[in-house]
Amino acid sequence: MSAPTDVHPARGRERGGVRVAVQKLGTALSNMVLPNIAAFIAWGLITALFIEVGWIVLIGKAFGYEGGYGFVEHLGGWGAGADGTGIVGPMITYLLPILIGYTGGRMMYDDNLRGGVVGAIATMGAITGADVPMFLGAMVMGPLGGWSMKKLDALWADRIRPGFEMLVNNFSAGIWGMLLAILGFVVAGPFVAAFSRVAGDVVDFLVENSLLPLTSIFVEPAKVLFLNNAINHGIFTPLGTAQADATGKSILFLIEANPGPGLGLLLAFAVFGTGVARASAPGAALIQFVGGIHEIYFPYVLMKPRLILALIAGGMTGVATNLVFDSGLRAPAAPGSIIAVIIQAPVSSLLGVILSVVLSALVTFLVAAALLRLGKDEDGDLAGATASMETMKGKRSSVAGTLTGGGAATATATRPIRSIVFACDAGMGSSAMGASVLRRRIKAAGREDVTVVNKAISSLTDDADLVVTHRDLAERARQRTPSAVHVSVDDFMASPRYDEIVDLVTQDGAEPAPSPTVPADAQPGSQDRPAPSGNLLAKEAIVLSGRARTREEAITEAGELLVASGAVPPEYVEAMHERERSVSTHMGNLLAIPHGTNEAKGLITRTAISVVRYPQRLDWGGGKETEFVIGIAGAGDDHLEVLQRVAEVFLDEEQTARLRAATTAEEVQEVLGGVSV
């Protein structure tokens, strides 16, 4: 089936750009809220214990105590024993927003205390400018205070006379903090109050018309795309806190944080799943439900995307249950653990909250079980889905090792890392590209004494400190190099695992050692290799608008260009397909580099490379979009220089854009560094 003719290559990038932007916003919001979760818990516990309908009074009445509750009333700010406002009100009005504002200001000023102080001052202005909990105002005024103070300090940096630094710093921060507090009082406070009233009216409308469960249609998919922080800490936490301040509880705290849907999904995999997914699901369920780390179930959904329907059904069930029982939490449940959920549930809501978790888990389990049984003949790729999750998240996951059976590389390192081998089946394509990318990153980290070479797995010897392979080749590599640290990747161009390797290399605590001797069969950096010779990339081997619509057709198209150039016989194309069936040649960053197996090297008469561009993009399997396909026939080592150049190009957005905009074969050759010689 041909691809739709209206596919625009920029649209996917725009959608991805929006998602990344929202993820960054969510990360910023969570970085302000999460360090202060202990304060939210403290406020929630004080509220649960000392308000008029709190645990102490209810337990006392249950045992027939009819005496006074003077101290409890004093702390809770209610009844005859109250003196002033108690402790509950001031904590939510002043303490929590000021902590958020301070954290946001310090975050924006490179963890500088001055940024935090000015952020807190600015937040105080917003707090006093309105009569609603000023969490949204704190999330704006705090970072604004820190960022603006940083810019102001930069104006007179290194211009202050010695001995006057403290005077200038204190007065500049005080004056600027005063101005921002006034701005917060006049502008931010009233604006946030108006926004909170409108948002509250929207929530009330949804609740009154029983429409709130529909939010799960958006929330559950957004969680899997790592937009949960923006939704939870940017919307539900501020609105829920205001609602809890007014009514004693809020249903909004359980829309995103309910651990029931994730538990139901993982239990379904534990019963009806297969392979690694089934074996890892029970442990993942414990981490998710008790530990509150919801991201551990995201790869299971990415592996079988239709399961998002089960999560939506479970999420809607949980919200509907809380609506029916008029239940909610006093404060955010963070992390989303069943322990945090129960602790933050007021007595009157305890039954409804527990039922919302149990019923949402049950509904998710039943729907997921049906979907898993419908697709029971399909193979799941949990390791690949986990790698996709980490790529989507933009950093490695703290719980990924539970799913893939391997932890961080640092867990098995027993000696300093001096030599790294990037291994693949043939040792000429994927490994060369990955080694080039990793070599640059380690060099940028200041460890030029660490060698990064690429080899075929069949050439591995057990003398490397660390071995990097595609996840599908990891077991073969371990058999040949049992004493090495092993790291498996899925995205060769921008794998989050590279951060793990760089950390391991730079934090081993050892002094740099002289570079070891590089084995003759390894491929060192470009500085040690002669320039490529021969017509590696002819103009005739460049196609700017490929005809293929599938991965298999694309491999054939790239291979036929190599055949037409006289570099390989037609049999080599089948070897390229065989290589793809064993291990994917998708590199990440919209690039695939199909090439033959190691056994097919004997078919190559001369080294050559072909380039095919697919403006409409292809699905290389597993939803991996591909725009550029580079076919490789490497008889010796001279193609490795080109692959290093290719890696550099596809890590550079500007250079990739030039390839995307090229209208002639000569332009492609120019971008790739003049490889046709």
C-alpha positions in Angstrom: 0.0 0.0 0.0 1.4 3.4 -1.0 1.9 6.1 1.6 -0.6 9.0 1.7 0.3 11.7 -0.7 -0.4 14.5 1.8 2.3 13.4 4.3 4.4 16.4 5.2 7.9 15.6 6.7 7.8 18.7 8.9 4.6 17.8 10.7 6.1 15.0 12.7 9.0 17.2 13.7 6.5 20.0 14.7 4.5 17.5 16.8 7.6 16.2 18.4 8.8 19.7 19.0 5.6 20.6 20.8 5.8 17.4 22.9 9.4 18.1 23.8 8.4 21.7 24.7 5.6 20.5 27.0 7.9 17.9 28.5 10.4 20.6 29.3 7.7 22.8 30.9 6.5 19.8 32.9 10.1 19.1 34.0 10.5 22.7 35.2 7.2 22.6 37.1 8.1 19.2 38.7 11.5 20.5 39.6 9.8 23.3 41.6 7.2 21.0 43.2 8.9 17.7 43.8 11.7 19.0 46.1 9.0 20.4 48.3 6.7 17.3 48.4 7.8 16.7 52.1 6.1 20.1 52.9 3.0 19.0 51.1 3.0 15.8 53.0 3.5 17.6 56.3 0.6 20.0 55.6 -1.6 17.0 54.5 -0.8 15.1 57.7 -1.4 18.2 59.9 -4.7 18.7 58.1 -5.7 15.1 58.4 -5.0 15.0 62.1 -6.0 18.4 63.5 -9.0 19.7 61.6 -12.5 19.3 63.0 -13.2 16.2 60.9 -9.7 14.9 61.2 -8.5 11.6 62.6 -7.9 12.7 66.2 -11.5 14.0 66.7 -13.1 11.1 64.8 -11.2 8.5 66.8 -11.9 10.2 70.0 -15.7 10.3 69.3 -15.6 6.7 68.2 -14.3 5.8 71.7 -16.9 8.0 73.3 -14.7 10.9 74.3 -16.8 14.0 74.7 -14.3 16.2 76.3 -12.6 19.3 74.9 -10.1 19.3 72.1 -8.3 22.5 73.0 -4.9 21.7 71.7 -6.2 20.1 68.5 -8.6 23.1 68.0 -5.7 25.5 68.6 -3.5 23.8 66.0 -6.3 23.2 63.5 -7.7 26.7 63.8 -11.2 25.8 64.6 -13.7 25.7 67.5 -13.5 27.3 70.9 -9.9 26.4 71.4 -8.7 28.1 68.3 -6.3 31.0 68.7 -5.8 32.9 65.5 -5.6 30.9 62.3 -3.9 27.8 63.6 -1.2 26.2 61.5 -3.2 24.7 58.6 -4.2 27.9 56.9 -0.8 29.7 57.0 1.0 26.6 55.7 -1.0 26.5 52.5 -1.2 30.3 52.1 2.4 31.1 52.8 4.8 28.2 53.4 4.0 26.1 50.3 3.9 28.8 47.7 7.0 30.5 49.1 8.9 27.2 49.0 7.9 26.7 45.4 8.9 30.3 44.5 12.2 29.9 46.3 13.0 26.6 44.5 12.0 28.1 41.1 14.2 31.1 41.6 17.2 29.1 42.7 16.6 26.7 39.8 16.7 29.6 37.3 19.9 31.1 38.8 22.1 28.1 38.5 21.3 26.9 42.1 22.3 30.3 43.4 20.8 31.3 46.8 20.2 34.9 45.6 17.9 33.6 42.9 15.9 31.7 45.4 15.6 34.6 47.8 14.5 37.0 45.1 12.0 34.4 43.8 10.6 34.0 47.3 10.2 37.8 47.7 8.5 38.0 44.3 6.2 35.2 45.3 5.2 36.9 48.5 3.9 39.8 46.5 1.6 37.5 44.5 0.4 35.7 47.7 -0.7 39.0 49.3 -2.3 40.2 46.0 -5.1 37.6 46.1 -7.0 35.4 48.5 -6.4 32.0 46.7 -3.6 29.6 47.2 -0.9 31.1 45.1 0.8 28.0 43.6 0.5 29.1 40.0 1.7 32.6 40.9 4.7 31.0 42.7 5.5 28.9 39.6 5.7 32.2 37.6 7.1 34.7 40.0 9.7 32.4 41.5 11.5 31.5 38.2 11.0 35.1 37.0 12.8 36.4 40.1 15.7 34.0 39.8 16.1 34.5 36.0 15.9 38.3 36.1 18.3 38.5 39.1 20.8 36.5 37.1 20.6 38.8 34.2 21.0 41.9 36.4 24.0 40.5 38.2 25.6 39.8 34.8 25.3 43.6 33.9 27.8 44.6 36.6 29.8 41.4 37.0 33.5 42.1 37.5 32.8 45.8 37.7 32.3 46.1 41.5 35.2 47.6 43.4 36.8 45.2 45.9 35.1 45.4 49.3 31.8 46.6 48.0 30.5 43.2 46.7 28.3 42.5 49.7 26.8 46.0 49.6 26.0 45.9 45.9 24.7 42.3 45.9 22.4 42.7 48.9 21.0 46.1 47.9 20.5 45.0 44.2 18.7 41.9 45.3 16.6 43.8 47.9 15.6 46.6 45.5 14.8 44.2 42.6 12.9 41.9 45.0 10.8 44.9 46.1 9.9 45.8 42.6 9.0 42.2 41.7 6.9 41.9 44.9 5.0 45.0 43.8 4.6 43.5 40.4 3.3 40.3 41.9 0.9 42.1 44.2 -0.5 44.3 41.4 -0.5 41.9 38.4 0.3 38.3 39.2 -2.0 37.9 42.2 -5.2 39.3 40.6 -4.4 37.4 37.4 -3.9 34.1 39.1 -7.0 34.6 41.2 -9.1 35.3 38.0 -7.6 32.3 36.3 -8.2 30.1 39.3 -11.8 31.1 39.4 -12.3 30.4 35.7 -10.5 27.0 36.0 -12.5 26.2 39.1 -15.7 26.9 37.3 -14.7 24.6 34.5 -13.9 21.8 37.0 -17.2 22.4 38.8 -19.0 22.2 35.4 -17.3 18.9 34.6 -18.1 17.5 38.1 -21.8 18.6 38.1 -22.3 17.1 34.6 -20.4 13.9 35.4 -17.9 14.7 32.6 -14.7 14.6 34.6 -14.0 10.9 33.8 -13.5 12.0 30.2 -10.3 13.7 31.2 -8.7 10.2 31.3 -8.9 10.1 27.5 -6.2 12.8 27.4 -4.4 12.1 30.7 -3.5 8.5 30.2 -1.9 8.8 26.8 -0.2 12.0 28.0 1.4 10.1 30.8 3.0 7.6 28.5 4.4 10.5 26.4 6.0 12.0 29.6 3.6 14.9 29.7 2.4 13.9 33.1 4.5 16.5 35.0 3.0 19.4 33.0 -0.5 18.1 33.6 -0.1 17.1 37.2 2.1 19.8 38.6 1.0 22.6 36.2 -2.8 22.0 36.4 -4.0 19.5 38.9 -1.8 20.4 41.9 -2.6 24.1 41.9 -6.3 23.7 41.2 -6.6 20.7 43.5 -4.8 22.5 46.4 -7.2 25.5 46.1 -10.2 23.1 46.0 -8.8 21.2 49.0 -8.3 24.4 50.9 -12.0 25.2 50.4 -13.6 21.8 50.8 -11.1 19.7 52.6 -10.3 17.4 49.7 -10.0 17.4 45.9 -10.7 14.7 43.3 -8.1 16.3 41.0 -5.3 14.8 43.0 -6.3 11.3 41.9 -6.9 11.9 38.2 -3.2 11.4 37.2 -1.8 9.9 40.4 -4.2 6.9 40.8 -1.9 3.8 40.8 -4.8 1.5 39.9 -4.7 1.6 36.1 -0.9 0.8 36.0 -1.4 -2.0 38.5 -4.2 -3.6 36.4 -2.1 -3.4 33.2 1.0 -5.0 34.8 -1.2 -7.8 36.4 -2.7 -8.5 33.0 0.8 -9.0 31.6 1.8 -11.2 34.5 -1.1 -13.5 33.7 -1.6 -13.2 29.9 1.7 -11.8 28.7 4.6 -13.7 27.2 8.4 -13.8 27.4 10.3 -11.1 29.2 7.2 -8.9 29.6 5.4 -11.6 31.6 8.4 -12.4 33.7 9.2 -8.8 34.6 5.6 -7.7 35.2 5.2 -8.8 38.8 8.3 -6.9 39.9 7.3 -3.9 37.9 3.8 -4.0 39.5 5.4 -3.8 43.0 7.6 -0.8 42.0 4.6 1.0 40.4 2.0 0.3 43.0 4.0 0.6 46.2 7.0 2.6 45.0 4.8 5.0 43.0 7.1 5.0 40.0 4.5 5.0 37.2 6.9 5.2 34.3 7.8 1.6 34.8 4.7 0.5 32.9 5.1 2.9 30.0 7.2 0.5 27.9 4.5 -2.2 28.2 2.1 0.3 26.5 4.7 1.4 23.9 5.2 -2.2 23.1 1.5 -2.7 22.4 0.0 0.7 21.9 -3.6 -0.5 21.8 -3.3 -1.2 25.6 -3.8 2.6 26.1 -7.5 1.8 25.8 -7.3 -0.3 28.9 -5.6 2.5 30.8 -8.2 5.0 29.6 -11.0 2.6 30.7 -9.4 2.1 34.1 -8.7 5.8 34.6 -12.3 6.7 33.8 -13.5 4.1 36.2 -11.4 5.5 39.0 -12.5 9.1 38.4 -16.2 8.0 38.1 -15.9 6.1 41.4 -14.6 9.2 43.2 -17.4 11.2 41.7 -20.0 8.8 43.0 -18.5 8.7 46.5 -17.6 12.4 46.5 -14.1 11.4 47.5 -10.7 12.9 47.0 -7.3 13.6 48.6 -6.2 16.4 50.9 -2.9 17.0 49.2 -1.0 15.6 46.2 0.0 12.0 46.3 3.6 12.2 45.2 5.0 9.8 44.3 1.8 8.0 43.1 2.1 5.2 45.6 -0.8 3.5 47.3 0.8 4.4 50.6 0.8 8.2 49.7 -2.7 7.9 48.4 -4.1 6.4 51.6 -2.2 8.8 53.8 -3.6 11.8 52.0 -7.2 10.5 52.0 -9.4 12.1 54.6 -11.5 9.7 56.7 -14.7 10.6 54.8 -13.1 9.7 51.5 -11.2 6.6 52.5 -13.8 4.1 51.2 -14.2 6.0 47.9 -10.5 6.4 47.3 -9.7 2.7 48.0 -12.6 1.6 45.7 -11.4 4.0 43.0 -8.0 2.3 43.0 -9.3 -1.2 43.2 -12.0 -0.8 40.5 -9.7 1.1 38.1 -7.2 -1.7 38.5 -9.9 -4.3 37.9 -11.3 -2.7 34.8 -7.8 -2.1 33.3 -6.9 -5.7 34.0 -10.0 -7.0 32.2 -9.7 -4.8 29.2 -5.9 -5.4 28.9 -6.4 -9.2 29.3 -8.9 -9.2 26.4 -6.5 -7.1 24.2 -3.5 -9.3 25.1 -5.5 -12.5 24.2 -6.6 -11.0 20.9 -3.0 -10.4 20.0 -1.5 -13.4 21.7 0.4 -14.5 18.6 2.2 -11.2 18.4 5.8 -10.9 19.7 6.4 -8.1 22.1 9.7 -6.2 22.2 9.9 -4.9 25.8 13.6 -4.0 25.5 13.0 -2.0 22.4 10.0 -0.3 24.0 12.1 0.5 27.1 14.8 2.1 24.9 12.1 4.1 23.0 10.8 5.2 26.4 14.2 6.5 27.4 14.7 8.2 24.1 11.3 9.9 24.5 12.1 10.8 28.1 15.5 12.2 27.0 17.5 10.5 29.7 17.9 7.0 31.1 15.2 5.6 33.3 16.0 4.7 36.9 13.8 1.6 36.7 14.7 0.5 33.1 17.0 -2.3 34.4 14.0 -4.0 36.0 12.4 -4.5 32.6 15.5 -5.3 30.5 17.3 -7.5 33.0 20.3 -5.2 33.2 21.0 -2.3 35.5 23.2 0.6 35.1 26.7 -0.1 33.8 28.1 1.2 37.0 26.6 -1.7 38.9 29.0 -4.1 37.3 32.1 -2.0 36.8 35.0 -3.6 38.7 37.9 -1.7 37.1 38.5 1.7 35.5 37.3 2.0 31.9 40.1 2.5 29.5 39.0 0.7 26.3 35.5 0.6 24.8 34.5 -1.7 21.9 31.3 -1.0 20.0 30.4 -4.3 18.4 27.9 -5.3 15.7 27.4 -8.3 13.5 29.6 -7.3 10.6 31.7 -4.6 12.4 31.4 -2.2 9.5 28.2 -0.2 9.7 26.2 0.1 12.9 29.2 -0.3 15.2 31.3 2.3 13.2 28.5 4.9 13.5 27.9 4.2 17.2 31.6 4.3 18.0 32.0 7.6 16.2 29.2 9.2 18.2 30.4 7.7 21.5 34.0 8.6 20.8 33.1 12.3 20.3 31.1 12.4 23.6 33.9 10.8 25.6 36.4 13.2 24.1 34.1 16.1 24.9 34.1 14.9 28.5 37.9 15.3 28.7 38.9 11.6 28.6 41.0 11.4 25.5 42.9 8.5 27.1 39.9 6.2 26.6 39.8 4.4 23.3 36.6 3.7 21.5 36.9 1.2 18.6 34.4 -0.9 16.6 34.6 -4.6 15.8 32.6 -7.5 14.5 31.3 -9.6 17.4 33.2 -12.6 15.9 36.4 -10.6 16.4 35.8 -9.7 20.1 38.4 -10.8 22.6 38.0 -10.6 26.4 40.3 -7.7 26.9 37.9 -4.8 26.6 36.8 -2.9 29.6 33.3 -2.1 28.2 31.4 -3.5 25.3 28.5 -1.7 23.6 26.1 -3.6 21.3 22.7 -3.5 19.9 20.3 -5.1 22.5 19.7 -8.1 20.1 23.4 -8.9 20.1 24.1 -8.4 23.8 24.0 -12.1 24.7 26.5 -13.1 22.0 28.8 -10.3 23.1 28.7 -11.4 26.7 29.7 -14.9 25.7 32.9 -13.6 24.0 33.7 -11.0 26.6 32.4 -12.2 30.0 34.7 -10.0 32.1 33.7 -6.7 30.4 30.9 -4.3 31.4 28.1 -4.6 28.8 25.7 -1.9 27.7 23.0 -2.5 25.1 21.5 0.3 23.0 18.6 0.6 20.5 19.2 4.1 19.2 22.8 4.3 17.9 22.8 8.1 17.3 21.4 9.4 20.5 20.9 6.6 23.0 20.4 7.7 26.6 22.7 4.8 27.5 25.6 7.0 26.2 25.1 9.2 29.2 25.5 6.2 31.4 28.8 5.3 29.7 30.2 8.8 29.9 29.3 8.9 33.6 31.0 5.6 34.1 34.2 6.7 32.3 34.4 10.2 33.9 33.5 9.1 37.5 35.8 6.1 37.9 38.0 8.2 40.1 41.2 7.1 38.4 43.9 9.3 36.8 44.0 9.2 33.0 46.3 6.4 31.8 48.3 6.3 28.6 46.3 5.2 25.7 46.5 1.4 25.2 47.7 -0.1 22.0 44.8 -0.4 19.6 44.4 -4.0 18.1 45.0 -4.3 14.5 41.5 -5.5 13.7 39.8 -2.6 15.6 38.8 0.7 14.1 40.3 3.7 15.8 39.2 7.3 15.4 39.4 9.2 12.2 42.6 10.8 13.2 44.3 7.4 12.9 42.8 6.4 9.6 43.9 7.5 6.1 41.5 9.5 4.1 39.0 7.5 2.0 40.1 6.6 -1.4 38.2 5.7 -4.5 34.7 6.7 -5.7 32.9 5.7 -2.5 29.7 7.8 -3.1 29.1 8.3 -6.8 26.4 10.8 -7.9 24.6 7.9 -9.6 24.3 6.2 -6.2 22.3 9.2 -4.7 18.5 9.3 -5.0 16.7 12.3 -3.6 13.2 10.9 -3.7 13.1 7.1 -3.1 10.3 5.0 -4.5 10.1 2.5 -1.6 7.3 2.5 0.9 8.4 -0.3 3.2 11.6 -1.2 5.0 12.2 -4.2 2.7 11.7 -2.1 -0.4 14.1 0.5 0.9 16.8 -2.0 1.6 16.4 -3.4 -1.9 16.5 0.1 -3.4 19.7 1.0 -1.6 21.2 -2.3 -2.4 20.4 -2.1 -6.1 22.3 1.2 -6.3 25.3 -0.6 -4.9 24.9 -3.3 -7.5 24.5 -0.7 -10.3 27.8 0.9 -9.2 29.6 -2.4 -9.7 30.6 -2.7 -6.1 28.6 -5.8 -5.3 26.8 -8.6 -7.1 23.0 -9.0 -6.8 23.5 -11.7 -4.1 24.7 -9.0 -1.7 21.2 -7.4 -1.6 19.8 -10.6 -0.1 22.7 -10.5 2.5 21.5 -7.0 3.4 18.0 -8.4 4.1 19.4 -11.2 6.1 21.4 -8.8 8.2 18.2 -6.8 8.8 16.3 -9.9 9.9 18.9 -10.6 12.6 19.5 -7.0 13.9 17.9 -3.7 12.9 20.1 -1.2 11.1 18.0 1.7 12.2 20.4 4.2 13.8 18.0 6.8 15.2 17.7 10.4 14.1 15.7 9.3 11.0 18.6 7.3 9.6 19.1 3.7 8.6 22.3 2.1 7.2 21.5 -1.3 5.8 24.5 -3.5 4.9 25.3 -7.1 4.4 26.3 -9.8 6.9 29.9 -10.4 7.9 29.9 -13.6 5.8 28.9 -11.5 2.7 32.0 -9.4 2.8 33.7 -11.7 0.4 31.1 -10.7 -2.2 32.2 -7.1 -2.2 34.5 -6.1 -5.1 35.1 -2.5 -4.0 33.8 -0.3 -1.2 30.8 1.9 -2.1 28.0 3.7 -0.4 24.5 4.7 -1.6 22.2 7.4 -0.3 18.4 7.4 -0.7 16.2 10.1 0.7 12.5 9.5 1.5 10.7 12.8 2.0 7.5 11.0 2.8 9.4 8.9 5.5 9.2 5.2 6.1 8.4 3.1 9.1 11.5 1.0 9.8 9.5 -1.2 12.2 8.3 -0.4 15.7 7.3 3.1 14.7 10.9 4.2 13.9 10.6 6.9 11.3 13.2 6.9 8.6 14.0 9.6 6.1 17.5 8.7 5.0 18.8 5.3 4.0 22.5 4.8 3.4 23.5 1.5 1.9 27.0 0.2 2.7 29.3 -2.2 1.0 32.6 -2.1 3.0 35.4 -4.3 1.7 38.0 -2.7 3.9 38.2 0.3 6.3 37.9 3.2 3.9 34.2 3.5 4.2 34.5 4.2 8.0 35.7 7.7 7.4 32.5 8.4 5.5 30.4 6.8 8.3 32.1 9.0 10.9 31.2 12.0 8.7 27.6 10.7 8.4 27.3 10.4 12.2 28.5 14.0 12.6 26.0 15.2 10.0 23.0 13.5 11.6 23.9 14.8 15.0 23.9 18.3 13.6 20.4 19.7 13.0 21.7 22.3 10.5 23.6 19.8 8.4 20.6 17.4 8.4 18.4 20.3 7.3 20.9 20.8 4.4 20.5 17.2 3.4 16.8 17.5 3.6 16.8 20.6 1.4 19.3 19.3 -1.2 18.1 19.4 -4.8 21.2 17.8 -6.5 23.5 14.9 -5.8 26.4 17.2 -5.6 24.9 19.0 -2.6 24.6 15.7 -0.8 28.2 14.9 -1.5 29.2 18.3 -0.3 27.3 17.9 3.0 28.9 14.5 3.6 32.3 16.0 3.3 33.3 15.4 -0.3 33.4 11.6 0.0 33.5 11.2 -3.8 37.2 11.4 -4.6 
